[in-house]
Amino acid sequence: MPRLSDIRPAFYAALHISPKGRRTVTTRDFVAELAKRNHAWSLHEANVWIEHHIDTFRDISTQDGDERTFMLYNPNNGGF
């Protein structure tokens, strides 16, 4: 059974950290992490959740559609 408390940890589990320290999350990776936690979300649902609940990431996608990429933009490192 999916639990609401699993959503935020799934988001952070989908984080990718580049060698330069840039933190990004793709919607596809977030949905995959949610699936591991018994959540069946569409890409659109994941994008809406990110936009409403995560205020330290911004959309840096280069293409249109629901497969989006978000990057940490908080100058204070977003609490990491």
Secondary structure, 3 states (H helix, E strand, C coil): CCCHHHHHHHHHHCCEECCCCCEEEEHHHHHHHHHHCCCCCCHHHHHHHHHHHCCCEEECCCCCCCCCEEEECCCCHHHC
